Amino acid sequence: MQRLATLESKFGPNPKFQQTKKESEWRQEVNEWITQISTDIWRKAVTKKHSLSCYATHKLAPGCEPYYRGDKSSALLFQARTGSLATQQRRHELFDSEPSCRLCGAAEETVTHVLQDCPRLHDKPRTSPSLPELLGLSGQTEENHFDRVNYTKDLLLRWDRLNREVATTSARETPHTPSSAAPRTDTPPPCGNGSKQTDEKLAVPVMLQDPSREQWLRQSTSITELPNTAAG
């Protein structure tokens, strides 16, 4: 009863629990009920995100996918399936950057453009297989899924490589702006009064640099000696 109370507090009451006569039937009913409630919660969360529109339309329930291998192509596939691939259109939505394709100059670089339309990646625009089929979200057989998904992985790797090459070339062609910082010299820092001294002057004692100080010392010495002379 405690387990039932915990489930009902989390997922809500289910009148079918009272209709089961065997423990195995009750367990099956509980598992199906939890799966249904969890799927509904997942679908509501997915449909709230605009970037997951294609994913939410064709992915009807959460589950493990056999397409991911932990490599770069799998990461790109995951991003394309979930609408987070770093296309120019995606960057435009997030950072207000230029949405045009850097490979062919098309007005918008979307996932559809990358996988079906870009002339740098395709000889001609493609309509079959469809975008969900290329992403492994729909299709007839599991074998077709793997063939199409592997093709998509290779295509995304090529797209990523070409974009990196374009970015590198653009960075090299950008004129270098010289730094505004002044070049280093051997000139010492300014003195406290704002004037500059050369190394030679710095090597001389300060007293010898100021003739008036020598005169002042001589005058002060003669003054202090006068009383002694008078006393003699």
C-alpha positions as CSV (number, residue, x, y, z in Angstrom):
1,M,0.0,0.0,0.0
2,Q,2.9,2.3,0.7
3,R,4.3,1.7,-2.8
4,L,0.9,2.4,-4.3
5,A,0.5,5.6,-2.3
6,T,4.0,6.8,-3.5
7,L,3.1,6.1,-7.1
8,E,-0.3,7.9,-6.9
9,S,1.3,10.9,-5.2
10,K,3.8,11.1,-8.1
11,F,1.7,10.1,-11.1
12,G,-1.9,10.5,-9.9
13,P,-4.5,7.9,-9.0
14,N,-5.4,5.1,-11.4
15,P,-8.7,3.3,-10.9
16,K,-7.5,0.2,-12.9
17,F,-5.3,-0.8,-10.0
18,Q,-8.3,-1.8,-8.0
19,Q,-9.5,-4.0,-10.9
20,T,-6.5,-6.3,-11.1
21,K,-6.7,-9.7,-9.3
22,K,-3.2,-11.0,-9.6
23,E,0.1,-9.4,-8.6
24,S,1.6,-10.0,-12.1
25,E,-1.4,-8.1,-13.6
26,W,-1.0,-5.3,-11.1
27,R,2.7,-5.0,-11.9
28,Q,2.1,-4.9,-15.6
29,E,-0.6,-2.3,-15.2
30,V,1.7,-0.2,-13.1
31,N,4.5,-0.4,-15.6
32,E,2.2,0.6,-18.5
33,W,0.8,3.4,-16.5
34,I,4.2,4.8,-15.5
35,T,5.4,4.5,-19.1
36,Q,2.4,6.4,-20.5
37,I,2.6,9.2,-17.9
38,S,6.4,9.6,-18.4
39,T,6.0,9.7,-22.2
40,D,3.3,12.4,-21.9
41,I,5.5,14.5,-19.7
42,W,8.4,14.0,-22.1
43,R,6.3,15.0,-25.2
44,K,5.0,18.1,-23.5
45,A,8.5,19.2,-22.7
46,V,9.8,18.5,-26.3
47,T,6.9,20.3,-28.1
48,K,7.7,23.4,-26.1
49,K,11.0,23.9,-27.9
50,H,10.9,25.3,-31.4
51,S,14.3,23.7,-32.3
52,L,12.8,20.2,-31.6
53,S,9.9,20.6,-34.0
54,C,11.1,17.9,-36.4
55,Y,12.2,15.7,-33.5
56,A,8.9,16.0,-31.7
57,T,6.9,15.2,-34.9
58,H,8.6,11.9,-35.7
59,K,10.0,10.8,-32.3
60,L,6.9,9.6,-30.5
61,A,8.6,8.3,-27.3
62,P,11.9,8.6,-25.5
63,G,14.3,5.7,-26.0
64,C,17.9,4.7,-26.8
65,E,19.1,5.1,-30.4
66,P,21.6,2.7,-32.1
67,Y,23.2,5.4,-34.2
68,Y,25.5,7.0,-31.8
69,R,29.1,5.7,-31.4
70,G,30.7,8.5,-29.4
71,D,32.6,10.0,-32.4
72,K,32.3,13.3,-34.1
73,S,29.9,12.2,-36.8
74,S,27.5,10.9,-34.1
75,A,27.7,14.3,-32.3
76,L,26.8,16.1,-35.5
77,L,24.0,13.7,-36.2
78,F,22.6,14.3,-32.7
79,Q,22.8,18.1,-33.2
80,A,21.0,17.8,-36.6
81,R,18.2,15.6,-35.1
82,T,17.6,17.9,-32.2
83,G,17.8,21.2,-34.2
84,S,21.0,22.3,-32.5
85,L,23.4,22.0,-35.5
86,A,25.5,25.1,-35.7
87,T,24.2,26.2,-39.1
88,Q,24.3,29.9,-40.0
89,Q,20.5,30.1,-39.5
90,R,20.9,28.7,-36.0
91,R,23.6,31.2,-35.3
92,H,21.4,34.0,-36.6
93,E,18.6,32.9,-34.2
94,L,21.0,32.9,-31.2
95,F,23.5,35.6,-32.0
96,D,21.9,37.7,-34.8
97,S,24.7,36.8,-37.2
98,E,24.5,36.5,-41.0
99,P,22.1,33.5,-41.9
100,S,23.5,32.9,-45.4
101,C,25.4,29.8,-46.3
102,R,29.1,30.2,-46.2
103,L,29.6,27.5,-48.7
104,C,27.3,28.5,-51.5
105,G,25.9,31.9,-50.5
106,A,22.3,30.8,-50.2
107,A,20.0,33.1,-48.2
108,E,19.6,30.7,-45.3
109,E,21.7,27.8,-44.2
110,T,19.4,25.4,-42.4
111,V,19.6,21.7,-41.7
112,T,17.4,21.0,-44.7
113,H,19.7,23.1,-46.9
114,V,22.8,21.2,-45.6
115,L,21.3,17.7,-46.1
116,Q,19.4,18.3,-49.3
117,D,20.0,21.5,-51.2
118,C,23.6,23.0,-50.9
119,P,25.3,22.7,-54.3
120,R,28.7,22.4,-52.6
121,L,27.5,19.1,-51.0
122,H,25.0,17.8,-53.6
123,D,25.1,17.7,-57.4
124,K,21.4,18.7,-57.4
125,P,18.7,19.4,-54.8
126,R,17.2,16.2,-53.3
127,T,13.7,15.5,-52.1
128,S,14.1,11.8,-51.4
129,P,15.0,10.5,-48.9
130,S,13.1,13.1,-46.8
131,L,14.7,15.0,-44.0
132,P,13.2,12.7,-41.3
133,E,14.5,9.7,-43.2
134,L,18.0,11.1,-43.5
135,L,18.0,11.8,-39.7
136,G,16.8,8.3,-38.9
137,L,13.5,9.5,-37.5
138,S,11.3,7.6,-40.0
139,G,11.6,4.9,-42.6
140,Q,10.5,1.5,-43.6
141,T,13.2,-0.9,-42.2
142,E,16.0,-0.7,-39.7
143,E,18.5,-1.5,-42.5
144,N,17.4,1.6,-44.5
145,H,17.8,3.6,-41.3
146,F,21.4,2.6,-40.9
147,D,22.3,3.2,-44.6
148,R,20.7,6.6,-44.6
149,V,22.0,7.6,-41.2
150,N,25.6,6.6,-42.2
151,Y,25.2,8.7,-45.4
152,T,24.0,11.6,-43.3
153,K,27.0,11.2,-40.9
154,D,29.5,11.4,-43.8
155,L,27.7,14.4,-45.3
156,L,27.8,16.2,-42.0
157,L,31.5,15.5,-41.5
158,R,32.2,16.9,-45.0
159,W,30.0,20.0,-44.3
160,D,31.9,20.6,-41.0
161,R,35.3,20.2,-42.8
162,L,34.4,22.6,-45.6
163,N,33.1,25.2,-43.1
164,R,36.4,25.0,-41.2
165,E,38.3,25.5,-44.4
166,V,36.2,28.6,-45.3
167,A,36.7,30.0,-41.8
168,T,40.5,29.5,-42.0
169,T,40.7,31.1,-45.5
170,S,38.6,34.1,-44.4
171,A,40.9,34.6,-41.3
172,R,44.0,34.6,-43.5
173,E,42.5,37.1,-46.0
174,T,41.4,39.5,-43.3
175,P,44.0,42.4,-43.2
176,H,46.0,42.5,-40.1
177,T,45.5,45.7,-38.1
178,P,48.8,46.8,-36.4
179,S,48.6,47.1,-32.7
180,S,48.3,50.6,-31.3
181,A,50.7,49.9,-28.5
182,A,54.0,51.9,-28.7
183,P,57.1,49.9,-29.5
184,R,59.4,49.1,-26.7
185,T,62.6,51.2,-26.3
186,D,65.5,51.3,-23.9
187,T,64.3,54.7,-22.6
188,P,63.9,54.6,-18.9
189,P,60.6,55.5,-17.3
190,P,59.9,59.2,-16.5
191,C,61.0,60.7,-13.2
192,G,58.6,61.9,-10.5
193,N,58.4,65.4,-12.1
194,G,57.5,64.0,-15.5
195,S,60.9,64.6,-17.1
196,K,63.1,61.8,-18.7
197,Q,66.6,60.9,-17.7
198,T,69.2,59.1,-19.8
199,D,71.1,56.2,-18.5
200,E,74.2,58.3,-18.1
201,K,72.4,60.8,-15.8
202,L,70.9,58.0,-13.8
203,A,74.4,56.7,-13.1
204,V,75.5,60.1,-11.6
205,P,74.7,60.9,-7.9
206,V,71.8,63.3,-7.6
207,M,73.8,65.8,-5.6
208,L,76.3,66.3,-8.5
209,Q,73.5,66.9,-11.0
210,D,72.2,70.0,-9.3
211,P,74.9,72.8,-9.0
212,S,72.6,74.9,-6.8
213,R,72.7,72.1,-4.2
214,E,76.5,72.3,-4.1
215,Q,76.3,76.1,-3.6
216,W,73.7,75.6,-0.9
217,L,76.0,73.2,0.9
218,R,79.0,75.6,0.7
219,Q,76.9,78.4,2.0
220,S,75.5,76.4,4.8
221,T,79.0,75.2,5.8
222,S,80.4,78.8,5.9
223,I,77.5,80.0,8.0
224,T,78.0,77.2,10.6
225,E,81.7,77.9,10.8
226,L,81.3,81.7,11.5
227,P,80.5,81.3,15.2
228,N,83.6,79.1,15.7
229,T,85.8,81.7,14.0
230,A,84.4,84.4,16.2
231,A,85.0,82.4,19.3
232,G,88.6,81.9,18.3
